[in-house]
Amino acid sequence: MRALIIARGTSAPPPERMVMIADAFKAWREQHRDRMEEFSWFPTGNSGCAIVNVAHEAEILQITSSYPLTPYSDMEVQLLIDGDAALDAWHAMIHERAGG
């Protein structure tokens, strides 16, 4: 199962916690590296995303709930479907609804 996880910063952590959070973020990334097909930051700097490939949805919960910046972020998760397979299914459905 593939999913896009987007984290958008909503507030800044307290300055006195930044070193601890930065260290925790590096550790979190290493812990989940093998399940991340993509790991990217947005140019704005306080947001980013990952595409994960996991066997079960509970792994997505584990990844998002252990993210060190969760208290300072909005998280969005979107399941991903192969684009060509989805397009083929949608195309067939449209033709079926149109009667042929």
mmCIF file as gemmi writes it, N, C-alpha and C atoms, coordinates in Angstrom:
data_model
loop_
_atom_site.group_PDB
_atom_site.id
_atom_site.type_symbol
_atom_site.label_atom_id
_atom_site.label_alt_id
_atom_site.label_comp_id
_atom_site.label_asym_id
_atom_site.label_entity_id
_atom_site.label_seq_id
_atom_site.pdbx_PDB_ins_code
_atom_site.Cartn_x
_atom_site.Cartn_y
_atom_site.Cartn_z
_atom_site.occupancy
_atom_site.B_iso_or_equiv
_atom_site.pdbx_formal_charge
_atom_site.auth_seq_id
_atom_site.auth_asym_id
_atom_site.pdbx_PDB_model_num
ATOM 1 N N . MET Axp A 1 ? 0.85 -1.164 0 1 0 ? 1 A 1
ATOM 2 C CA . MET Axp A 1 ? 0 0 0 1 0 ? 1 A 1
ATOM 3 C C . MET Axp A 1 ? 0.901 1.233 0 1 0 ? 1 A 1
ATOM 4 N N . ARG Axp A 2 ? 0.617 2.119 -0.938 1 0 ? 2 A 1
ATOM 5 C CA . ARG Axp A 2 ? 1.404 3.349 -1.02 1 0 ? 2 A 1
ATOM 6 C C . ARG Axp A 2 ? 0.543 4.511 -0.559 1 0 ? 2 A 1
ATOM 7 N N . ALA Axp A 3 ? 1.196 5.471 0.1 1 0 ? 3 A 1
ATOM 8 C CA . ALA Axp A 3 ? 0.486 6.647 0.582 1 0 ? 3 A 1
ATOM 9 C C . ALA Axp A 3 ? 1.396 7.862 0.506 1 0 ? 3 A 1
ATOM 10 N N . LEU Axp A 4 ? 0.771 8.994 0.241 1 0 ? 4 A 1
ATOM 11 C CA . LEU Axp A 4 ? 1.446 10.283 0.289 1 0 ? 4 A 1
ATOM 12 C C . LEU Axp A 4 ? 1.145 10.894 1.647 1 0 ? 4 A 1
ATOM 13 N N . ILE Axp A 5 ? 2.178 11.239 2.378 1 0 ? 5 A 1
ATOM 14 C CA . ILE Axp A 5 ? 2.018 11.898 3.672 1 0 ? 5 A 1
ATOM 15 C C . ILE Axp A 5 ? 2.568 13.31 3.525 1 0 ? 5 A 1
ATOM 16 N N . ILE Axp A 6 ? 1.734 14.295 3.82 1 0 ? 6 A 1
ATOM 17 C CA . ILE Axp A 6 ? 2.145 15.697 3.751 1 0 ? 6 A 1
ATOM 18 C C . ILE Axp A 6 ? 2.099 16.271 5.159 1 0 ? 6 A 1
ATOM 19 N N . ALA Axp A 7 ? 3.187 16.908 5.559 1 0 ? 7 A 1
ATOM 20 C CA . ALA Axp A 7 ? 3.248 17.597 6.854 1 0 ? 7 A 1
ATOM 21 C C . ALA Axp A 7 ? 3.443 19.082 6.573 1 0 ? 7 A 1
ATOM 22 N N . ARG Axp A 8 ? 2.527 19.887 7.092 1 0 ? 8 A 1
ATOM 23 C CA . ARG Axp A 8 ? 2.614 21.339 6.927 1 0 ? 8 A 1
ATOM 24 C C . ARG Axp A 8 ? 2.787 21.973 8.301 1 0 ? 8 A 1
ATOM 25 N N . GLY Axp A 9 ? 3.871 22.702 8.457 1 0 ? 9 A 1
ATOM 26 C CA . GLY Axp A 9 ? 4.12 23.362 9.731 1 0 ? 9 A 1
ATOM 27 C C . GLY Axp A 9 ? 3.048 24.395 10.031 1 0 ? 9 A 1
ATOM 28 N N . THR Axp A 10 ? 2.546 24.363 11.26 1 0 ? 10 A 1
ATOM 29 C CA . THR Axp A 10 ? 1.517 25.321 11.673 1 0 ? 10 A 1
ATOM 30 C C . THR Axp A 10 ? 2.033 26.311 12.7 1 0 ? 10 A 1
ATOM 31 N N . SER Axp A 11 ? 3.053 25.912 13.435 1 0 ? 11 A 1
ATOM 32 C CA . SER Axp A 11 ? 3.658 26.799 14.424 1 0 ? 11 A 1
ATOM 33 C C . SER Axp A 11 ? 5.093 26.35 14.65 1 0 ? 11 A 1
ATOM 34 N N . ALA Axp A 12 ? 5.877 27.244 15.198 1 0 ? 12 A 1
ATOM 35 C CA . ALA Axp A 12 ? 7.284 26.926 15.455 1 0 ? 12 A 1
ATOM 36 C C . ALA Axp A 12 ? 7.433 26.294 16.835 1 0 ? 12 A 1
ATOM 37 N N . PRO Axp A 13 ? 8.261 25.274 16.928 1 0 ? 13 A 1
ATOM 38 C CA . PRO Axp A 13 ? 8.554 24.715 18.253 1 0 ? 13 A 1
ATOM 39 C C . PRO Axp A 13 ? 9.291 25.755 19.097 1 0 ? 13 A 1
ATOM 40 N N . PRO Axp A 14 ? 9.23 25.623 20.396 1 0 ? 14 A 1
ATOM 41 C CA . PRO Axp A 14 ? 9.989 26.538 21.251 1 0 ? 14 A 1
ATOM 42 C C . PRO Axp A 14 ? 11.486 26.437 20.927 1 0 ? 14 A 1
ATOM 43 N N . PRO Axp A 15 ? 12.18 27.556 20.859 1 0 ? 15 A 1
ATOM 44 C CA . PRO Axp A 15 ? 13.606 27.542 20.506 1 0 ? 15 A 1
ATOM 45 C C . PRO Axp A 15 ? 14.442 26.598 21.371 1 0 ? 15 A 1
ATOM 46 N N . GLU Axp A 16 ? 14.113 26.494 22.637 1 0 ? 16 A 1
ATOM 47 C CA . GLU Axp A 16 ? 14.894 25.639 23.537 1 0 ? 16 A 1
ATOM 48 C C . GLU Axp A 16 ? 14.714 24.145 23.239 1 0 ? 16 A 1
ATOM 49 N N . ARG Axp A 17 ? 13.727 23.787 22.431 1 0 ? 17 A 1
ATOM 50 C CA . ARG Axp A 17 ? 13.487 22.38 22.079 1 0 ? 17 A 1
ATOM 51 C C . ARG Axp A 17 ? 14.003 22.02 20.683 1 0 ? 17 A 1
ATOM 52 N N . MET Axp A 18 ? 14.506 22.998 19.941 1 0 ? 18 A 1
ATOM 53 C CA . MET Axp A 18 ? 14.87 22.77 18.546 1 0 ? 18 A 1
ATOM 54 C C . MET Axp A 18 ? 15.966 21.721 18.36 1 0 ? 18 A 1
ATOM 55 N N . VAL Axp A 19 ? 17.003 21.734 19.184 1 0 ? 19 A 1
ATOM 56 C CA . VAL Axp A 19 ? 18.081 20.75 19.034 1 0 ? 19 A 1
ATOM 57 C C . VAL Axp A 19 ? 17.54 19.346 19.281 1 0 ? 19 A 1
ATOM 58 N N . MET Axp A 20 ? 16.752 19.183 20.326 1 0 ? 20 A 1
ATOM 59 C CA . MET Axp A 20 ? 16.168 17.882 20.634 1 0 ? 20 A 1
ATOM 60 C C . MET Axp A 20 ? 15.258 17.412 19.487 1 0 ? 20 A 1
ATOM 61 N N . ILE Axp A 21 ? 14.441 18.313 18.95 1 0 ? 21 A 1
ATOM 62 C CA . ILE Axp A 21 ? 13.531 17.962 17.864 1 0 ? 21 A 1
ATOM 63 C C . ILE Axp A 21 ? 14.312 17.633 16.594 1 0 ? 21 A 1
ATOM 64 N N . ALA Axp A 22 ? 15.354 18.399 16.3 1 0 ? 22 A 1
ATOM 65 C CA . ALA Axp A 22 ? 16.17 18.118 15.115 1 0 ? 22 A 1
ATOM 66 C C . ALA Axp A 22 ? 16.808 16.736 15.212 1 0 ? 22 A 1
ATOM 67 N N . ASP Axp A 23 ? 17.32 16.391 16.381 1 0 ? 23 A 1
ATOM 68 C CA . ASP Axp A 23 ? 17.908 15.06 16.581 1 0 ? 23 A 1
ATOM 69 C C . ASP Axp A 23 ? 16.852 13.965 16.437 1 0 ? 23 A 1
ATOM 70 N N . ALA Axp A 24 ? 15.672 14.21 17.002 1 0 ? 24 A 1
ATOM 71 C CA . ALA Axp A 24 ? 14.587 13.231 16.912 1 0 ? 24 A 1
ATOM 72 C C . ALA Axp A 24 ? 14.118 13.07 15.466 1 0 ? 24 A 1
ATOM 73 N N . PHE Axp A 25 ? 14.109 14.165 14.714 1 0 ? 25 A 1
ATOM 74 C CA . PHE Axp A 25 ? 13.702 14.115 13.309 1 0 ? 25 A 1
ATOM 75 C C . PHE Axp A 25 ? 14.678 13.245 12.508 1 0 ? 25 A 1
ATOM 76 N N . LYS Axp A 26 ? 15.978 13.452 12.718 1 0 ? 26 A 1
ATOM 77 C CA . LYS Axp A 26 ? 16.98 12.625 12.02 1 0 ? 26 A 1
ATOM 78 C C . LYS Axp A 26 ? 16.793 11.148 12.364 1 0 ? 26 A 1
ATOM 79 N N . ALA Axp A 27 ? 16.555 10.849 13.628 1 0 ? 27 A 1
ATOM 80 C CA . ALA Axp A 27 ? 16.354 9.459 14.058 1 0 ? 27 A 1
ATOM 81 C C . ALA Axp A 27 ? 15.078 8.883 13.448 1 0 ? 27 A 1
ATOM 82 N N . TRP Axp A 28 ? 14.015 9.68 13.411 1 0 ? 28 A 1
ATOM 83 C CA . TRP Axp A 28 ? 12.739 9.254 12.814 1 0 ? 28 A 1
ATOM 84 C C . TRP Axp A 28 ? 12.934 8.917 11.338 1 0 ? 28 A 1
ATOM 85 N N . ARG Axp A 29 ? 13.654 9.778 10.629 1 0 ? 29 A 1
ATOM 86 C CA . ARG Axp A 29 ? 13.91 9.538 9.203 1 0 ? 29 A 1
ATOM 87 C C . ARG Axp A 29 ? 14.656 8.219 9.007 1 0 ? 29 A 1
ATOM 88 N N . GLU Axp A 30 ? 15.679 7.976 9.79 1 0 ? 30 A 1
ATOM 89 C CA . GLU Axp A 30 ? 16.444 6.735 9.665 1 0 ? 30 A 1
ATOM 90 C C . GLU Axp A 30 ? 15.585 5.514 10.007 1 0 ? 30 A 1
ATOM 91 N N . GLN Axp A 31 ? 14.746 5.649 11.024 1 0 ? 31 A 1
ATOM 92 C CA . GLN Axp A 31 ? 13.883 4.54 11.438 1 0 ? 31 A 1
ATOM 93 C C . GLN Axp A 31 ? 12.93 4.121 10.322 1 0 ? 31 A 1
ATOM 94 N N . HIS Axp A 32 ? 12.457 5.075 9.547 1 0 ? 32 A 1
ATOM 95 C CA . HIS Axp A 32 ? 11.441 4.801 8.525 1 0 ? 32 A 1
ATOM 96 C C . HIS Axp A 32 ? 11.985 4.852 7.096 1 0 ? 32 A 1
ATOM 97 N N . ARG Axp A 33 ? 13.276 5.024 6.944 1 0 ? 33 A 1
ATOM 98 C CA . ARG Axp A 33 ? 13.89 5.172 5.617 1 0 ? 33 A 1
ATOM 99 C C . ARG Axp A 33 ? 13.508 4.029 4.663 1 0 ? 33 A 1
ATOM 100 N N . ASP Axp A 34 ? 13.496 2.797 5.161 1 0 ? 34 A 1
ATOM 101 C CA . ASP Axp A 34 ? 13.243 1.648 4.289 1 0 ? 34 A 1
ATOM 102 C C . ASP Axp A 34 ? 11.814 1.598 3.754 1 0 ? 34 A 1
ATOM 103 N N . ARG Axp A 35 ? 10.898 2.342 4.362 1 0 ? 35 A 1
ATOM 104 C CA . ARG Axp A 35 ? 9.505 2.351 3.893 1 0 ? 35 A 1
ATOM 105 C C . ARG Axp A 35 ? 9.179 3.593 3.074 1 0 ? 35 A 1
ATOM 106 N N . MET Axp A 36 ? 10.136 4.518 2.961 1 0 ? 36 A 1
ATOM 107 C CA . MET Axp A 36 ? 9.903 5.761 2.227 1 0 ? 36 A 1
ATOM 108 C C . MET Axp A 36 ? 10.505 5.672 0.829 1 0 ? 36 A 1
ATOM 109 N N . GLU Axp A 37 ? 9.636 5.734 -0.177 1 0 ? 37 A 1
ATOM 110 C CA . GLU Axp A 37 ? 10.109 5.775 -1.559 1 0 ? 37 A 1
ATOM 111 C C . GLU Axp A 37 ? 10.602 7.169 -1.912 1 0 ? 37 A 1
ATOM 112 N N . GLU Axp A 38 ? 10.033 8.157 -1.267 1 0 ? 38 A 1
ATOM 113 C CA . GLU Axp A 38 ? 10.378 9.556 -1.511 1 0 ? 38 A 1
ATOM 114 C C . GLU Axp A 38 ? 10.316 10.293 -0.184 1 0 ? 38 A 1
ATOM 115 N N . PHE Axp A 39 ? 11.228 11.224 0.017 1 0 ? 39 A 1
ATOM 116 C CA . PHE Axp A 39 ? 11.254 12.071 1.21 1 0 ? 39 A 1
ATOM 117 C C . PHE Axp A 39 ? 11.694 13.443 0.732 1 0 ? 39 A 1
ATOM 118 N N . SER Axp A 40 ? 10.796 14.433 0.804 1 0 ? 40 A 1
ATOM 119 C CA . SER Axp A 40 ? 11.08 15.743 0.224 1 0 ? 40 A 1
ATOM 120 C C . SER Axp A 40 ? 10.621 16.866 1.139 1 0 ? 40 A 1
ATOM 121 N N . TRP Axp A 41 ? 11.325 17.974 1.034 1 0 ? 41 A 1
ATOM 122 C CA . TRP Axp A 41 ? 10.924 19.202 1.708 1 0 ? 41 A 1
ATOM 123 C C . TRP Axp A 41 ? 10.402 20.162 0.648 1 0 ? 41 A 1
ATOM 124 N N . PHE Axp A 42 ? 9.437 20.993 1.034 1 0 ? 42 A 1
ATOM 125 C CA . PHE Axp A 42 ? 8.942 22.019 0.136 1 0 ? 42 A 1
ATOM 126 C C . PHE Axp A 42 ? 9.849 23.249 0.27 1 0 ? 42 A 1
ATOM 127 N N . PRO Axp A 43 ? 9.975 24.063 -0.78 1 0 ? 43 A 1
ATOM 128 C CA . PRO Axp A 43 ? 10.883 25.207 -0.742 1 0 ? 43 A 1
ATOM 129 C C . PRO Axp A 43 ? 10.585 26.203 0.378 1 0 ? 43 A 1
ATOM 130 N N . THR Axp A 44 ? 9.365 26.22 0.879 1 0 ? 44 A 1
ATOM 131 C CA . THR Axp A 44 ? 9.024 27.145 1.961 1 0 ? 44 A 1
ATOM 132 C C . THR Axp A 44 ? 9.736 26.795 3.254 1 0 ? 44 A 1
ATOM 133 N N . GLY Axp A 45 ? 10.219 25.563 3.371 1 0 ? 45 A 1
ATOM 134 C CA . GLY Axp A 45 ? 11.062 25.194 4.499 1 0 ? 45 A 1
ATOM 135 C C . GLY Axp A 45 ? 10.372 24.563 5.68 1 0 ? 45 A 1
ATOM 136 N N . ASN Axp A 46 ? 9.122 24.86 5.938 1 0 ? 46 A 1
ATOM 137 C CA . ASN Axp A 46 ? 8.485 24.303 7.135 1 0 ? 46 A 1
ATOM 138 C C . ASN Axp A 46 ? 7.451 23.229 6.801 1 0 ? 46 A 1
ATOM 139 N N . SER Axp A 47 ? 7.564 22.656 5.607 1 0 ? 47 A 1
ATOM 140 C CA . SER Axp A 47 ? 6.625 21.627 5.172 1 0 ? 47 A 1
ATOM 141 C C . SER Axp A 47 ? 7.351 20.638 4.274 1 0 ? 47 A 1
ATOM 142 N N . GLY Axp A 48 ? 6.773 19.454 4.163 1 0 ? 48 A 1
ATOM 143 C CA . GLY Axp A 48 ? 7.365 18.454 3.288 1 0 ? 48 A 1
ATOM 144 C C . GLY Axp A 48 ? 6.443 17.273 3.119 1 0 ? 48 A 1
ATOM 145 N N . CYS Axp A 49 ? 6.951 16.25 2.448 1 0 ? 49 A 1
ATOM 146 C CA . CYS Axp A 49 ? 6.128 15.083 2.192 1 0 ? 49 A 1
ATOM 147 C C . CYS Axp A 49 ? 6.986 13.835 2.075 1 0 ? 49 A 1
ATOM 148 N N . ALA Axp A 50 ? 6.312 12.718 2.134 1 0 ? 50 A 1
ATOM 149 C CA . ALA Axp A 50 ? 6.948 11.424 1.908 1 0 ? 50 A 1
ATOM 150 C C . ALA Axp A 50 ? 5.945 10.538 1.193 1 0 ? 50 A 1
ATOM 151 N N . ILE Axp A 51 ? 6.45 9.694 0.326 1 0 ? 51 A 1
ATOM 152 C CA . ILE Axp A 51 ? 5.65 8.616 -0.235 1 0 ? 51 A 1
ATOM 153 C C . ILE Axp A 51 ? 6.149 7.351 0.428 1 0 ? 51 A 1
ATOM 154 N N . VAL Axp A 52 ? 5.236 6.689 1.134 1 0 ? 52 A 1
ATOM 155 C CA . VAL Axp A 52 ? 5.607 5.476 1.855 1 0 ? 52 A 1
ATOM 156 C C . VAL Axp A 52 ? 4.989 4.268 1.169 1 0 ? 52 A 1
ATOM 157 N N . ASN Axp A 53 ? 5.65 3.141 1.328 1 0 ? 53 A 1
ATOM 158 C CA . ASN Axp A 53 ? 5.147 1.877 0.806 1 0 ? 53 A 1
ATOM 159 C C . ASN Axp A 53 ? 5.145 0.91 1.981 1 0 ? 53 A 1
ATOM 160 N N . VAL Axp A 54 ? 3.945 0.565 2.447 1 0 ? 54 A 1
ATOM 161 C CA . VAL Axp A 54 ? 3.797 -0.243 3.656 1 0 ? 54 A 1
ATOM 162 C C . VAL Axp A 54 ? 2.864 -1.422 3.391 1 0 ? 54 A 1
ATOM 163 N N . ALA Axp A 55 ? 2.956 -2.421 4.244 1 0 ? 55 A 1
ATOM 164 C CA . ALA Axp A 55 ? 2.116 -3.61 4.098 1 0 ? 55 A 1
ATOM 165 C C . ALA Axp A 55 ? 0.728 -3.411 4.685 1 0 ? 55 A 1
ATOM 166 N N . HIS Axp A 56 ? 0.606 -2.532 5.672 1 0 ? 56 A 1
ATOM 167 C CA . HIS Axp A 56 ? -0.655 -2.395 6.396 1 0 ? 56 A 1
ATOM 168 C C . HIS Axp A 56 ? -0.842 -0.942 6.816 1 0 ? 56 A 1
ATOM 169 N N . GLU Axp A 57 ? -2.094 -0.495 6.844 1 0 ? 57 A 1
ATOM 170 C CA . GLU Axp A 57 ? -2.374 0.899 7.2 1 0 ? 57 A 1
ATOM 171 C C . GLU Axp A 57 ? -1.915 1.265 8.602 1 0 ? 57 A 1
ATOM 172 N N . ALA Axp A 58 ? -1.792 0.303 9.495 1 0 ? 58 A 1
ATOM 173 C CA . ALA Axp A 58 ? -1.303 0.595 10.848 1 0 ? 58 A 1
ATOM 174 C C . ALA Axp A 58 ? 0.117 1.15 10.814 1 0 ? 58 A 1
ATOM 175 N N . GLU Axp A 59 ? 0.882 0.779 9.799 1 0 ? 59 A 1
ATOM 176 C CA . GLU Axp A 59 ? 2.238 1.318 9.669 1 0 ? 59 A 1
ATOM 177 C C . GLU Axp A 59 ? 2.206 2.811 9.361 1 0 ? 59 A 1
ATOM 178 N N . ILE Axp A 60 ? 1.202 3.255 8.616 1 0 ? 60 A 1
ATOM 179 C CA . ILE Axp A 60 ? 1.06 4.682 8.333 1 0 ? 60 A 1
ATOM 180 C C . ILE Axp A 60 ? 0.801 5.431 9.63 1 0 ? 60 A 1
ATOM 181 N N . LEU Axp A 61 ? -0.065 4.887 10.465 1 0 ? 61 A 1
ATOM 182 C CA . LEU Axp A 61 ? -0.337 5.505 11.765 1 0 ? 61 A 1
ATOM 183 C C . LEU Axp A 61 ? 0.934 5.576 12.604 1 0 ? 61 A 1
ATOM 184 N N . GLN Axp A 62 ? 1.718 4.522 12.595 1 0 ? 62 A 1
ATOM 185 C CA . GLN Axp A 62 ? 2.956 4.509 13.377 1 0 ? 62 A 1
ATOM 186 C C . GLN Axp A 62 ? 3.926 5.574 12.865 1 0 ? 62 A 1
ATOM 187 N N . ILE Axp A 63 ? 4.038 5.707 11.557 1 0 ? 63 A 1
ATOM 188 C CA . ILE Axp A 63 ? 4.94 6.704 10.974 1 0 ? 63 A 1
ATOM 189 C C . ILE Axp A 63 ? 4.483 8.115 11.324 1 0 ? 63 A 1
ATOM 190 N N . THR Axp A 64 ? 3.202 8.401 11.14 1 0 ? 64 A 1
ATOM 191 C CA . THR Axp A 64 ? 2.712 9.759 11.388 1 0 ? 64 A 1
ATOM 192 C C . THR Axp A 64 ? 2.665 10.101 12.87 1 0 ? 64 A 1
ATOM 193 N N . SER Axp A 65 ? 2.297 9.153 13.705 1 0 ? 65 A 1
ATOM 194 C CA . SER Axp A 65 ? 2.185 9.47 15.134 1 0 ? 65 A 1
ATOM 195 C C . SER Axp A 65 ? 3.539 9.612 15.814 1 0 ? 65 A 1
ATOM 196 N N . SER Axp A 66 ? 4.583 9.037 15.224 1 0 ? 66 A 1
ATOM 197 C CA . SER Axp A 66 ? 5.912 9.167 15.823 1 0 ? 66 A 1
ATOM 198 C C . SER Axp A 66 ? 6.707 10.337 15.242 1 0 ? 66 A 1
ATOM 199 N N . TYR Axp A 67 ? 6.131 11.063 14.302 1 0 ? 67 A 1
ATOM 200 C CA . TYR Axp A 67 ? 6.801 12.213 13.687 1 0 ? 67 A 1
ATOM 201 C C . TYR Axp A 67 ? 7.059 13.276 14.755 1 0 ? 67 A 1
ATOM 202 N N . PRO Axp A 68 ? 8.301 13.685 14.959 1 0 ? 68 A 1
ATOM 203 C CA . PRO Axp A 68 ? 8.625 14.594 16.063 1 0 ? 68 A 1
ATOM 204 C C . PRO Axp A 68 ? 7.974 15.972 15.988 1 0 ? 68 A 1
ATOM 205 N N . LEU Axp A 69 ? 7.584 16.399 14.791 1 0 ? 69 A 1
ATOM 206 C CA . LEU Axp A 69 ? 6.975 17.72 14.657 1 0 ? 69 A 1
ATOM 207 C C . LEU Axp A 69 ? 5.452 17.673 14.622 1 0 ? 69 A 1
ATOM 208 N N . THR Axp A 70 ? 4.865 16.53 14.949 1 0 ? 70 A 1
ATOM 209 C CA . THR Axp A 70 ? 3.408 16.4 14.936 1 0 ? 70 A 1
ATOM 210 C C . THR Axp A 70 ? 2.706 17.502 15.728 1 0 ? 70 A 1
ATOM 211 N N . PRO Axp A 71 ? 3.17 17.87 16.934 1 0 ? 71 A 1
ATOM 212 C CA . PRO Axp A 71 ? 2.458 18.92 17.677 1 0 ? 71 A 1
ATOM 213 C C . PRO Axp A 71 ? 2.484 20.286 16.984 1 0 ? 71 A 1
ATOM 214 N N . TYR Axp A 72 ? 3.359 20.449 16.005 1 0 ? 72 A 1
ATOM 215 C CA . TYR Axp A 72 ? 3.529 21.738 15.336 1 0 ? 72 A 1
ATOM 216 C C . TYR Axp A 72 ? 3.146 21.661 13.857 1 0 ? 72 A 1
ATOM 217 N N . SER Axp A 73 ? 2.4 20.621 13.482 1 0 ? 73 A 1
ATOM 218 C CA . SER Axp A 73 ? 2.104 20.382 12.068 1 0 ? 73 A 1
ATOM 219 C C . SER Axp A 73 ? 0.677 19.898 11.862 1 0 ? 73 A 1
ATOM 220 N N . ASP Axp A 74 ? 0.181 20.151 10.66 1 0 ? 74 A 1
ATOM 221 C CA . ASP Axp A 74 ? -1.022 19.483 10.163 1 0 ? 74 A 1
ATOM 222 C C . ASP Axp A 74 ? -0.541 18.359 9.266 1 0 ? 74 A 1
ATOM 223 N N . MET Axp A 75 ? -1.092 17.172 9.467 1 0 ? 75 A 1
ATOM 224 C CA . MET Axp A 75 ? -0.704 16.01 8.673 1 0 ? 75 A 1
ATOM 225 C C . MET Axp A 75 ? -1.862 15.633 7.757 1 0 ? 75 A 1
ATOM 226 N N . GLU Axp A 76 ? -1.532 15.309 6.529 1 0 ? 76 A 1
ATOM 227 C CA . GLU Axp A 76 ? -2.518 14.825 5.561 1 0 ? 76 A 1
ATOM 228 C C . GLU Axp A 76 ? -1.99 13.524 4.966 1 0 ? 76 A 1
ATOM 229 N N . VAL Axp A 77 ? -2.858 12.53 4.859 1 0 ? 77 A 1
ATOM 230 C CA . VAL Axp A 77 ? -2.481 11.245 4.273 1 0 ? 77 A 1
ATOM 231 C C . VAL Axp A 77 ? -3.44 10.939 3.13 1 0 ? 77 A 1
ATOM 232 N N . GLN Axp A 78 ? -2.877 10.648 1.97 1 0 ? 78 A 1
ATOM 233 C CA . GLN Axp A 78 ? -3.666 10.26 0.801 1 0 ? 78 A 1
ATOM 234 C C . GLN Axp A 78 ? -3.141 8.925 0.297 1 0 ? 78 A 1
ATOM 235 N N . LEU Axp A 79 ? -4.022 7.936 0.185 1 0 ? 79 A 1
ATOM 236 C CA . LEU Axp A 79 ? -3.612 6.662 -0.399 1 0 ? 79 A 1
ATOM 237 C C . LEU Axp A 79 ? -3.367 6.868 -1.89 1 0 ? 79 A 1
ATOM 238 N N . LEU Axp A 80 ? -2.386 6.172 -2.422 1 0 ? 80 A 1
ATOM 239 C CA . LEU Axp A 80 ? -2.024 6.307 -3.829 1 0 ? 80 A 1
ATOM 240 C C . LEU Axp A 80 ? -2.386 5.038 -4.59 1 0 ? 80 A 1
ATOM 241 N N . ILE Axp A 81 ? -2.949 5.242 -5.765 1 0 ? 81 A 1
ATOM 242 C CA . ILE Axp A 81 ? -3.307 4.149 -6.664 1 0 ? 81 A 1
ATOM 243 C C . ILE Axp A 81 ? -2.483 4.343 -7.931 1 0 ? 81 A 1
ATOM 244 N N . ASP Axp A 82 ? -2.011 3.265 -8.518 1 0 ? 82 A 1
ATOM 245 C CA . ASP Axp A 82 ? -1.274 3.357 -9.769 1 0 ? 82 A 1
ATOM 246 C C . ASP Axp A 82 ? -2.093 4.17 -10.768 1 0 ? 82 A 1
ATOM 247 N N . GLY Axp A 83 ? -1.502 5.212 -11.318 1 0 ? 83 A 1
ATOM 248 C CA . GLY Axp A 83 ? -2.224 6.125 -12.193 1 0 ? 83 A 1
ATOM 249 C C . GLY Axp A 83 ? -2.776 5.476 -13.446 1 0 ? 83 A 1
ATOM 250 N N . ASP Axp A 84 ? -1.997 4.616 -14.082 1 0 ? 84 A 1
ATOM 251 C CA . ASP Axp A 84 ? -2.478 3.965 -15.3 1 0 ? 84 A 1
ATOM 252 C C . ASP Axp A 84 ? -3.623 3.002 -15.006 1 0 ? 84 A 1
ATOM 253 N N . ALA Axp A 85 ? -3.514 2.25 -13.917 1 0 ? 85 A 1
ATOM 254 C CA . ALA Axp A 85 ? -4.596 1.329 -13.539 1 0 ? 85 A 1
ATOM 255 C C . ALA Axp A 85 ? -5.865 2.107 -13.204 1 0 ? 85 A 1
ATOM 256 N N . ALA Axp A 86 ? -5.719 3.22 -12.478 1 0 ? 86 A 1
ATOM 257 C CA . ALA Axp A 86 ? -6.879 4.039 -12.131 1 0 ? 86 A 1
ATOM 258 C C . ALA Axp A 86 ? -7.503 4.66 -13.378 1 0 ? 86 A 1
ATOM 259 N N . LEU Axp A 87 ? -6.668 5.141 -14.283 1 0 ? 87 A 1
ATOM 260 C CA . LEU Axp A 87 ? -7.184 5.725 -15.522 1 0 ? 87 A 1
ATOM 261 C C . LEU Axp A 87 ? -7.939 4.688 -16.344 1 0 ? 87 A 1
ATOM 262 N N . ASP Axp A 88 ? -7.397 3.487 -16.452 1 0 ? 88 A 1
ATOM 263 C CA . ASP Axp A 88 ? -8.082 2.426 -17.195 1 0 ? 88 A 1
ATOM 264 C C . ASP Axp A 88 ? -9.431 2.09 -16.562 1 0 ? 88 A 1
ATOM 265 N N . ALA Axp A 89 ? -9.477 1.986 -15.235 1 0 ? 89 A 1
ATOM 266 C CA . ALA Axp A 89 ? -10.732 1.676 -14.54 1 0 ? 89 A 1
ATOM 267 C C . ALA Axp A 89 ? -11.741 2.8 -14.723 1 0 ? 89 A 1
ATOM 268 N N . TRP Axp A 90 ? -11.297 4.039 -14.6 1 0 ? 90 A 1
ATOM 269 C CA . TRP Axp A 90 ? -12.178 5.194 -14.767 1 0 ? 90 A 1
ATOM 270 C C . TRP Axp A 90 ? -12.703 5.252 -16.202 1 0 ? 90 A 1
ATOM 271 N N . HIS Axp A 91 ? -11.826 5.033 -17.162 1 0 ? 91 A 1
ATOM 272 C CA . HIS Axp A 91 ? -12.205 5.051 -18.573 1 0 ? 91 A 1
ATOM 273 C C . HIS Axp A 91 ? -13.282 4.003 -18.854 1 0 ? 91 A 1
ATOM 274 N N . ALA Axp A 92 ? -13.083 2.782 -18.352 1 0 ? 92 A 1
ATOM 275 C CA . ALA Axp A 92 ? -14.065 1.71 -18.544 1 0 ? 92 A 1
ATOM 276 C C . ALA Axp A 92 ? -15.391 2.06 -17.878 1 0 ? 92 A 1
ATOM 277 N N . MET Axp A 93 ? -15.346 2.648 -16.688 1 0 ? 93 A 1
ATOM 278 C CA . MET Axp A 93 ? -16.564 3.021 -15.975 1 0 ? 93 A 1
ATOM 279 C C . MET Axp A 93 ? -17.345 4.075 -16.756 1 0 ? 93 A 1
ATOM 280 N N . ILE Axp A 94 ? -16.663 5.071 -17.294 1 0 ? 94 A 1
ATOM 281 C CA . ILE Axp A 94 ? -17.329 6.123 -18.066 1 0 ? 94 A 1
ATOM 282 C C . ILE Axp A 94 ? -18.01 5.52 -19.293 1 0 ? 94 A 1
ATOM 283 N N . HIS Axp A 95 ? -17.314 4.638 -19.979 1 0 ? 95 A 1
ATOM 284 C CA . HIS Axp A 95 ? -17.906 4.006 -21.162 1 0 ? 95 A 1
ATOM 285 C C . HIS Axp A 95 ? -19.088 3.119 -20.785 1 0 ? 95 A 1
ATOM 286 N N . GLU Axp A 96 ? -18.983 2.417 -19.666 1 0 ? 96 A 1
ATOM 287 C CA . GLU Axp A 96 ? -20.089 1.565 -19.216 1 0 ? 96 A 1
ATOM 288 C C . GLU Axp A 96 ? -21.309 2.412 -18.883 1 0 ? 96 A 1
ATOM 289 N N . ARG Axp A 97 ? -21.107 3.512 -18.186 1 0 ? 97 A 1
ATOM 290 C CA . ARG Axp A 97 ? -22.228 4.399 -17.83 1 0 ? 97 A 1
ATOM 291 C C . ARG Axp A 97 ? -22.855 5.041 -19.061 1 0 ? 97 A 1
ATOM 292 N N . ALA Axp A 98 ? -22.039 5.255 -20.076 1 0 ? 98 A 1
ATOM 293 C CA . ALA Axp A 98 ? -22.541 5.879 -21.303 1 0 ? 98 A 1
ATOM 294 C C . ALA Axp A 98 ? -23.215 4.86 -22.22 1 0 ? 98 A 1
ATOM 295 N N . GLY Axp A 99 ? -23.211 3.608 -21.791 1 0 ? 99 A 1
ATOM 296 C CA . GLY Axp A 99 ? -23.897 2.584 -22.563 1 0 ? 99 A 1
ATOM 297 C C . GLY Axp A 99 ? -23.034 1.907 -23.609 1 0 ? 99 A 1
ATOM 298 N N . GLY Axp A 100 ? -21.764 1.967 -23.417 1 0 ? 100 A 1
ATOM 299 C CA . GLY Axp A 100 ? -21.002 1.2 -24.367 1 0 ? 100 A 1
ATOM 300 C C . GLY Axp A 100 ? -19.659 1.655 -24.621 1 0 ? 100 A 1
